[in-house]
């Protein structure tokens, strides 16, 4: 693995240890150069309760891999969380910097009703 990926995973692991202590579901984000994925994982960490990505049909109409698509994914995951009755989550940025697409997804999820 590259040094960059190892560093990101180390940051992610450190954050996840803190999130585990909170005992709330976590909103985990993963990004690639073209797509972005979001999952709501149970507090125990054993089950994915909801997921959304830029590959979903409603988002994929004009997928460019930019912040606008990330915002659409954020709104979509917030809607799915509301349907499940999940209102409060911990945001797991998976070691990525909180800017650009990650920030756009988080802001859209907050606007959609998720609290973190």
C-alpha positions as CSV (number, residue, x, y, z in Angstrom):
1,X,0.0,0.0,0.0
2,X,1.1,3.5,-0.6
3,X,2.2,5.7,2.2
4,X,-0.7,8.1,1.6
5,X,-3.3,5.3,2.0
6,X,-1.6,3.9,5.1
7,X,-1.7,7.4,6.7
8,X,-5.4,7.8,5.8
9,X,-6.3,4.4,7.3
10,X,-4.4,5.3,10.4
11,X,-6.4,8.5,10.8
12,X,-9.6,6.6,10.1
13,X,-8.8,4.0,12.8
14,X,-8.1,6.6,15.4
15,X,-11.4,8.4,14.7
16,X,-13.4,5.1,14.7
17,X,-12.1,4.2,18.1
18,X,-13.5,7.5,19.4
19,X,-16.8,7.0,17.6
20,X,-17.2,3.5,19.1
21,X,-17.2,5.1,22.6
22,X,-20.1,7.3,21.6
23,X,-22.3,4.3,21.0
24,X,-24.4,5.9,18.2
25,X,-24.7,4.8,14.5
26,X,-22.0,6.2,12.3
27,X,-22.3,7.8,8.9
28,X,-19.2,6.4,7.0
29,X,-18.0,8.0,3.8
30,X,-15.7,6.5,1.1
31,X,-14.7,8.3,-2.0
32,X,-12.9,7.5,-5.2
33,X,-11.9,9.9,-7.9
34,X,-15.3,9.4,-9.7
35,X,-17.8,8.2,-7.1
36,X,-18.7,8.8,-3.4
37,X,-20.4,6.3,-1.1
38,X,-22.1,6.7,2.2
39,X,-23.3,4.1,4.7
40,X,-25.1,4.3,8.1
41,X,-23.6,1.5,10.2
42,X,-25.2,0.4,13.5
43,X,-23.8,1.4,16.8
44,X,-22.4,-2.1,17.4
45,X,-20.7,-1.9,14.0
46,X,-22.1,-5.2,12.8
47,X,-24.8,-4.1,10.3
48,X,-25.2,-1.6,7.5
49,X,-28.6,0.0,8.1
50,X,-28.7,2.2,5.0
51,X,-26.5,3.1,2.1
52,X,-26.4,5.6,-0.8
53,X,-23.8,6.3,-3.5
54,X,-23.3,8.3,-6.7
55,X,-24.1,5.1,-8.5
56,X,-27.8,5.2,-7.5
57,X,-30.2,5.9,-10.4
58,X,-31.4,9.2,-9.0
59,X,-27.9,10.6,-8.7
60,X,-26.3,8.9,-11.7
61,X,-28.3,10.9,-14.3
62,X,-25.5,13.4,-14.6
63,X,-22.6,11.9,-12.6
64,X,-19.5,14.1,-12.8
65,X,-17.9,13.1,-9.5
66,X,-18.0,16.6,-8.1
67,X,-19.4,18.3,-4.9
68,X,-22.9,18.6,-6.4
69,X,-23.1,14.8,-6.7
70,X,-21.8,14.4,-3.2
71,X,-24.6,16.8,-2.0
72,X,-27.2,14.6,-3.7
73,X,-25.8,11.5,-2.0
74,X,-25.9,13.4,1.4
75,X,-29.6,14.2,0.8
76,X,-30.4,10.7,-0.2
77,X,-28.7,9.1,2.8
78,X,-30.5,11.5,5.1
79,X,-33.9,10.5,3.6
80,X,-33.1,6.8,4.1
81,X,-32.0,7.5,7.7
82,X,-35.2,9.3,8.4
83,X,-37.2,6.4,7.0
84,X,-35.3,4.1,9.5
85,X,-35.9,6.5,12.4
86,X,-32.2,7.4,12.8
87,X,-31.8,11.0,13.7
88,X,-28.4,11.2,15.4
89,X,-25.2,9.8,13.9
90,X,-21.5,10.2,14.2
91,X,-19.8,11.4,11.0
92,X,-16.9,9.1,10.0
93,X,-14.9,10.8,7.3
94,X,-12.6,7.8,6.9
95,X,-9.5,9.7,7.3
96,X,-10.2,12.1,4.4
97,X,-9.8,15.9,4.9
98,X,-13.1,17.7,5.7
99,X,-13.4,19.8,2.6
100,X,-14.7,19.5,-0.9
101,X,-16.9,16.5,-1.6
102,X,-16.7,15.2,2.0
103,X,-17.9,18.6,3.3
104,X,-20.6,18.8,0.7
105,X,-22.0,15.4,1.6
106,X,-22.0,16.3,5.3
107,X,-23.7,19.6,4.8
108,X,-26.4,18.1,2.7
109,X,-27.0,15.3,5.3
110,X,-27.4,18.0,8.0
111,X,-29.9,19.9,5.8
112,X,-31.7,16.6,5.3
113,X,-32.2,16.3,9.1
114,X,-29.3,14.2,10.4
115,X,-27.6,15.5,13.5
116,X,-23.9,15.0,14.1
